Amino acid sequence: MAKCIIFIAQTTGLVIMAMKVEIVPHDPAWRGKFENESKQVAFAFGENLVVIHHIGSTAIPNIHAKPIIDMLVEVKDIAKVDQQTDAIAALGYEGMGEFGIPGRRYFRKHDTTGTRTHHIHTFALSSSTEITRHLAFRDYMIAYPEDAHKYSELKRQLAKQYPDDIYGYMDGKDGFIKEMQTKAVAWWAAQKLES
């Protein structure tokens, strides 16, 4: 389970978040969880919504993943999302602003036990590079199960190596993800040219 534990260093006031890294086999129920949650999320975004995509490892069949549903929400106007934060918060989401990616609005949700359950990555329709990066990675991994299997095994190894260190886990995946994203975006562009 991905539980967050917050430590506050007494001398510095620094807030450090530790997150247990749990990687589990693919669960076919994740698709239904995405569909159910996306209906509520769509209502919160209202007319600003363009489309909601299921992304991340829970959207890729047959690979291990953290049991957190990632959604990519495309909107007409990213500035309007800031005005919709209360409606999204009413669904249990915490607004995190851009959270390291310019132009994004990121939200995260935990259940009553403090376990992270959902992420929303919101981009304006005009943010084609970020949208393409996420969708191309997902679709490439579905089209190339051998690379998806390598990714799954890497995640399992890193979860064992960094069971209580989400940052070590994420850093360990970074090189592989960047390599796969480069391949995925080139593959995605070639698919678009063919169609």
C-alpha positions as semicolon CSV with decimal commas, in nm:
position;residue;x (nm);y (nm);z (nm)
1;M;0,000;0,000;0,000
2;A;0,122;0,350;-0,075
3;K;0,078;0,523;0,260
4;C;0,227;0,863;0,314
5;I;0,406;0,939;0,636
6;I;0,510;1,297;0,698
7;F;0,812;1,380;0,913
8;I;0,886;1,734;1,025
9;A;1,246;1,796;1,121
10;Q;1,236;1,994;1,447
11;T;1,539;2,207;1,378
12;T;1,476;2,297;1,016
13;G;1,100;2,271;0,984
14;L;1,163;2,067;0,668
15;V;0,875;1,842;0,569
16;I;0,985;1,504;0,435
17;M;0,730;1,263;0,294
18;A;0,807;0,894;0,306
19;M;0,587;0,666;0,099
20;K;0,585;0,290;0,121
21;V;0,639;0,147;-0,226
22;E;0,400;-0,136;-0,305
23;I;0,400;-0,298;-0,647
24;V;0,125;-0,550;-0,717
25;P;0,025;-0,768;-1,015
26;H;-0,209;-0,614;-1,269
27;D;-0,568;-0,603;-1,149
28;P;-0,837;-0,608;-1,422
29;A;-1,061;-0,411;-1,182
30;W;-0,840;-0,104;-1,234
31;R;-1,014;-0,030;-1,563
32;G;-1,353;-0,018;-1,388
33;K;-1,213;0,197;-1,109
34;F;-1,088;0,441;-1,371
35;E;-1,425;0,446;-1,548
36;N;-1,618;0,505;-1,224
37;E;-1,387;0,779;-1,100
38;S;-1,363;0,948;-1,439
39;K;-1,741;1,003;-1,442
40;Q;-1,721;1,202;-1,119
41;V;-1,411;1,388;-1,236
42;A;-1,583;1,475;-1,565
43;F;-1,872;1,629;-1,373
44;A;-1,630;1,840;-1,163
45;F;-1,454;1,976;-1,473
46;G;-1,785;2,048;-1,646
47;E;-1,778;2,216;-1,984
48;N;-1,406;2,281;-1,959
49;L;-1,346;1,905;-2,008
50;V;-1,229;1,771;-2,344
51;V;-1,146;1,408;-2,258
52;I;-1,015;1,188;-1,974
53;H;-0,755;0,918;-2,043
54;H;-0,647;0,627;-1,823
55;I;-0,266;0,646;-1,815
56;G;0,019;0,507;-1,609
57;S;0,095;0,147;-1,525
58;T;-0,258;0,057;-1,418
59;A;-0,362;0,123;-1,780
60;I;-0,109;-0,127;-1,918
61;P;-0,228;-0,490;-1,908
62;N;-0,019;-0,763;-1,749
63;I;0,240;-0,548;-1,570
64;H;0,297;-0,487;-1,202
65;A;0,204;-0,142;-1,075
66;K;0,146;0,073;-0,774
67;P;-0,232;0,040;-0,725
68;I;-0,293;0,409;-0,800
69;I;-0,520;0,511;-1,088
70;D;-0,362;0,784;-1,302
71;M;-0,588;1,001;-1,515
72;L;-0,483;1,250;-1,780
73;V;-0,750;1,517;-1,815
74;E;-0,745;1,737;-2,124
75;V;-0,923;2,070;-2,077
76;K;-1,001;2,369;-2,296
77;D;-0,861;2,628;-2,054
78;I;-0,598;2,541;-1,792
79;A;-0,653;2,871;-1,607
80;K;-1,016;2,777;-1,554
81;V;-0,902;2,464;-1,367
82;D;-0,781;2,690;-1,088
83;Q;-1,142;2,809;-1,050
84;Q;-1,265;2,447;-1,047
85;T;-1,036;2,330;-0,766
86;D;-1,315;2,337;-0,506
87;A;-1,532;2,105;-0,718
88;I;-1,239;1,866;-0,758
89;A;-1,154;1,890;-0,386
90;A;-1,515;1,794;-0,308
91;L;-1,431;1,453;-0,463
92;G;-1,151;1,409;-0,210
93;Y;-0,863;1,543;-0,420
94;E;-0,583;1,766;-0,297
95;G;-0,475;2,032;-0,547
96;M;-0,098;2,050;-0,589
97;G;-0,069;2,315;-0,863
98;E;0,183;2,248;-1,138
99;F;0,389;2,021;-0,908
100;G;0,705;2,037;-1,118
101;I;0,555;2,034;-1,470
102;P;0,481;2,379;-1,614
103;G;0,127;2,411;-1,745
104;R;-0,002;2,110;-1,552
105;R;-0,254;2,104;-1,270
106;Y;-0,196;1,799;-1,052
107;F;-0,437;1,650;-0,797
108;R;-0,398;1,348;-0,570
109;K;-0,647;1,151;-0,366
110;H;-0,613;0,924;-0,062
111;D;-0,863;0,690;0,097
112;T;-0,965;0,703;0,464
113;T;-0,656;0,502;0,567
114;G;-0,419;0,751;0,403
115;T;-0,346;0,524;0,108
116;R;-0,301;0,705;-0,223
117;T;-0,566;0,591;-0,472
118;H;-0,579;0,837;-0,765
119;H;-0,381;1,104;-0,951
120;I;-0,518;1,361;-1,194
121;H;-0,274;1,519;-1,440
122;T;-0,455;1,808;-1,610
123;F;-0,329;1,976;-1,926
124;A;-0,475;2,222;-2,175
125;L;-0,554;2,072;-2,513
126;S;-0,275;2,293;-2,652
127;S;-0,015;2,113;-2,433
128;S;0,038;1,854;-2,702
129;T;0,395;1,761;-2,601
130;E;0,297;1,657;-2,247
131;I;-0,023;1,486;-2,359
132;T;0,159;1,297;-2,635
133;R;0,436;1,190;-2,395
134;H;0,187;1,022;-2,160
135;L;-0,037;0,866;-2,425
136;A;0,251;0,749;-2,644
137;F;0,420;0,577;-2,349
138;R;0,098;0,395;-2,254
139;D;0,016;0,288;-2,609
140;Y;0,374;0,185;-2,686
141;M;0,386;-0,035;-2,377
142;I;0,059;-0,200;-2,479
143;A;0,188;-0,255;-2,835
144;Y;0,528;-0,388;-2,721
145;P;0,467;-0,628;-2,430
146;E;0,835;-0,728;-2,415
147;D;0,930;-0,371;-2,318
148;A;0,632;-0,358;-2,082
149;H;0,761;-0,678;-1,917
150;K;1,107;-0,520;-1,873
151;Y;0,941;-0,218;-1,713
152;S;0,737;-0,441;-1,484
153;E;1,045;-0,634;-1,372
154;L;1,241;-0,313;-1,313
155;K;0,961;-0,180;-1,094
156;R;0,946;-0,502;-0,893
157;Q;1,324;-0,495;-0,840
158;L;1,320;-0,128;-0,737
159;A;1,029;-0,181;-0,497
160;K;1,235;-0,450;-0,321
161;Q;1,543;-0,227;-0,321
162;Y;1,357;0,086;-0,200
163;P;1,052;-0,041;-0,004
164;D;1,017;0,281;0,198
165;D;1,179;0,531;-0,038
166;I;0,950;0,654;-0,316
167;Y;1,221;0,892;-0,439
168;G;1,480;0,614;-0,473
169;Y;1,219;0,405;-0,652
170;M;1,131;0,689;-0,892
171;D;1,497;0,778;-0,956
172;G;1,565;0,412;-1,036
173;K;1,297;0,413;-1,307
174;D;1,395;0,747;-1,459
175;G;1,654;0,631;-1,716
176;F;1,437;0,345;-1,843
177;I;1,130;0,569;-1,867
178;K;1,318;0,837;-2,063
179;E;1,453;0,572;-2,303
180;M;1,105;0,424;-2,353
181;Q;0,946;0,769;-2,392
182;T;1,189;0,854;-2,672
183;K;1,103;0,527;-2,851
184;A;0,732;0,572;-2,776
185;V;0,706;0,927;-2,910
186;A;0,888;0,827;-3,232
187;W;0,659;0,523;-3,267
188;W;0,351;0,739;-3,196
189;A;0,455;0,992;-3,465
190;A;0,510;0,710;-3,718
191;Q;0,164;0,569;-3,636
192;K;0,007;0,911;-3,699
193;L;0,184;0,940;-4,036
194;E;0,055;0,599;-4,142
195;S;-0,306;0,678;-4,057
